[in-house]
């Protein structure tokens, strides 16, 4: 085991949080998110431009010499907490985390890789990593797309997060040189991106079909680049889940502090208070786990796979529980379309599947910490 | 890119370097190899190296608490004896902070030194058979008699009463006002006439705790801690420290009960089943997350920014200890049917790891009861952390003597 992780927030991280929160409070109220999610534009690309270019969030993980902020997973985690709390419909996870870390796992000295990173970092383009959102660290390299010697791709990738707004797709495919990552523009002939109806209205998914689409195999790419991106994505998703859970707790506490039945504020009933105390304990525990994962990713700790698996196994479940309690304790109003609780429930439940289920991460831990299965 | 302020510089420019210098100077004068243990500990107290965050003259340097680790590391490296803190936890964790905050100068000078060196063991006379979660409903009476008090009543769940020289005691001094207002806090001499200690046997078979019967026990008024009628407020300091003491403590990964279960799992493949595997992994994750949560609290304290998370730690560890020890008994199969023995012993400390799984399972049941039940702790979290209103109370504005019982 490595050095003790720094589990607190630095002053810089606190400032970053305040900046993001200001933008989201102003531009991303729950009513606006709700109105947008059934429109033709489920993503708020105006908001994304503000966050990506204006606040520099798209390039947080990109080194300064490639036009990024040269920050680390610790800062990206803080941003994700805020984006999760607001269920903001922006492609941060797909573009600034998954696509970016996949590219960083290739050869950043390579001109094409460097240019792709620069474009993602500046917000000039949106990217995503074309794997099913359910793929987590430790899965075998996807086999659904084949590449020929010229980089022409054939196959399909289903349930890709943020694909509908991605200008650039990074596609794991197997070609004559073995498995690697292939980049193409989403308007390349032979590429079809078909949005699916998502359970999570604020993180749309799409199916990508490649029918003889010309792509470029990225220098230095291979299974390790994909694994690194999935590990970073899973670890950082835990912080988004903390944000979702914290919102659910805060809103429920606020509502139960106002709602009256039987002549009393319902938040004074022990049966409800105890449930909220349990949610609170899970949220503060999830925060510690998510911070540990972010710190391990930021410092390149050899313990990162364990920290990420722990954080995902715990935070997924904590967020779902917080969201379920939010709906139940709001009762009637929580069941309406008008109230935003369902947006958080849908995000929490989808995120439980995203980047590996809690069960997947526990199975990973069985190997990582030497607790082998029976038989 | 992480920046933060760490509270490691205290009054008088005391920093880690200066503290280290003082420890080394102290060690140069008091060689642990040749100094008598008690003499060494007394000298360490007098040098302000006992608890550096205490004031000068009372075993401390008025330095930030975080610097204590510097002292401890230096002394441990030099092979110095310690004060066996596990044996005197109630004195260190509960009596001392209360005496420091509410005691007179005479009380601080009299009690803190032998408390810290372990020459005088302390116990706590709070809970009663009729006052557990509703501690403020206690009925042990203290009646003023000149410059002393006469105390009558019964206390329970008193660990170390049979070894203790002193006790912190709360008793009712005014039954005519509502319950929280009629309590006074005392220091009770456990060797005084009228103090009778009887072992209280518990579900593990042993007797860690005692019942204490108080019959016409005289306590000089000079041993009152805080004002008459202010005992409830004084007791809050004690109880807050108790919860920190029970929930706190940095541990390495697998340092808690999960480590025992994990080791058994690794060493005895014949015991493994798929169902137990899933439960073990869930509890392993929960244990690791609880460890990280405790570590986060520790880091918050170290930078002088305590968060409310500490209130939840005891809840988490109680649940985990119970679940993990329950799993362990099941995992052991036939061996889980057996117990090391039901003879009544008188342990001085809780030793989870020196016993078998059945003991851990039984003893852990107390973790959600002692030091505030998990139900009371949930109320505290809901009311003090989340700000939710309390249940309507029928006993708040009624004189204690008029409460239904």
Contacts between the chains, C-beta under 8 A, distances in Angstrom:
chain1	res1	chain2	res2	distance
A	1	B	252	7.3
A	1	B	253	5.6
A	4	B	295	6.7
A	5	B	292	7.8
A	5	B	295	7.9
A	6	B	2	6.0
A	6	B	299	7.3
A	7	B	292	6.6
A	7	B	295	6.1
A	7	B	296	4.1
A	7	B	299	5.6
A	8	B	4	6.4
A	8	B	296	7.1
A	8	B	299	5.4
A	8	B	300	6.7
A	8	B	303	6.9
A	10	B	1	7.1
A	10	B	2	4.0
A	10	B	3	5.2
A	10	B	4	5.3
A	11	B	3	5.3
A	11	B	4	6.4
A	11	B	5	8.0
A	12	B	1	5.8
A	12	B	2	7.2
A	12	B	3	6.0
A	13	B	2	7.5
A	71	B	1	6.0
A	72	B	1	6.4
A	74	B	1	7.4
A	74	B	2	6.8
A	75	B	1	6.9
A	253	B	386	4.9
A	253	B	387	7.2
A	253	B	388	6.7
A	256	B	388	6.7
A	257	B	387	6.9
A	257	B	388	6.2
A	257	B	389	7.5
A	264	B	392	7.1
A	265	B	388	7.9
A	265	B	389	5.4
A	267	B	382	7.9
A	267	B	388	4.1
A	267	B	389	6.1
A	268	B	388	6.6
A	268	B	389	4.1
A	268	B	390	6.5
A	268	B	391	5.8
A	268	B	392	7.2
A	269	B	391	7.5
A	270	B	375	8.0
A	270	B	379	6.8
A	270	B	391	5.9
A	273	B	378	6.6
A	273	B	379	6.4
A	273	B	382	3.5
A	273	B	383	7.4
A	273	B	386	7.8
A	273	B	388	5.4
A	274	B	375	7.0
A	274	B	378	4.3
A	274	B	379	7.7
A	274	B	382	7.0
A	276	B	382	5.8
A	276	B	386	6.0
A	276	B	388	7.0
A	277	B	312	7.8
A	277	B	315	7.6
A	277	B	377	7.7
A	277	B	378	3.9
A	277	B	379	7.7
A	277	B	381	4.0
A	277	B	382	4.8
A	277	B	385	8.0
A	277	B	386	7.3
A	278	B	378	7.1
A	280	B	312	6.9
A	280	B	381	5.8
A	280	B	385	6.5
A	280	B	386	6.2
A	281	B	312	4.2
A	281	B	315	5.8
A	281	B	316	6.1
A	281	B	381	7.1
A	284	B	293	6.2
A	284	B	307	7.9
A	284	B	308	7.9
A	284	B	309	4.6
A	284	B	312	6.0
A	285	B	289	4.9
A	285	B	290	6.6
A	285	B	292	7.7
A	285	B	293	4.7
A	285	B	312	7.7
A	285	B	316	6.7
A	286	B	289	7.5
A	287	B	296	7.5
A	288	B	289	6.5
A	288	B	292	4.1
A	288	B	293	4.2
A	288	B	295	7.1
A	288	B	296	4.3
A	288	B	309	7.9
A	289	B	288	7.8
A	289	B	289	4.6
A	289	B	292	5.7
A	289	B	293	7.9
A	291	B	292	7.7
A	291	B	296	6.9
A	292	B	292	5.0
A	310	B	285	5.6
A	310	B	288	5.1
A	310	B	289	6.4
A	310	B	292	7.9
A	313	B	281	8.0
A	313	B	282	7.9
A	313	B	285	4.6
A	314	B	285	5.6
A	314	B	286	7.3
A	314	B	289	4.8
A	362	B	278	7.3
A	362	B	281	4.1
A	362	B	282	6.8
A	362	B	285	6.5
A	363	B	281	7.8
A	365	B	281	6.0
A	365	B	284	6.8
A	365	B	285	6.9
A	366	B	277	7.2
A	366	B	281	6.0
A	369	B	262	7.8
A	369	B	284	7.0
A	370	B	266	6.2
A	371	B	262	6.1
A	371	B	265	5.7
A	371	B	266	7.1
A	371	B	277	7.4
A	371	B	280	6.2
A	371	B	281	6.4
A	371	B	284	6.5
A	372	B	266	8.0
A	372	B	269	7.6
A	372	B	272	7.6
A	373	B	272	7.3
A	373	B	274	7.0
A	373	B	277	5.3
A	374	B	272	3.8
A	374	B	273	5.2
A	374	B	274	5.1
A	374	B	276	7.5
A	374	B	277	5.5
A	375	B	272	7.2
A	375	B	274	7.8
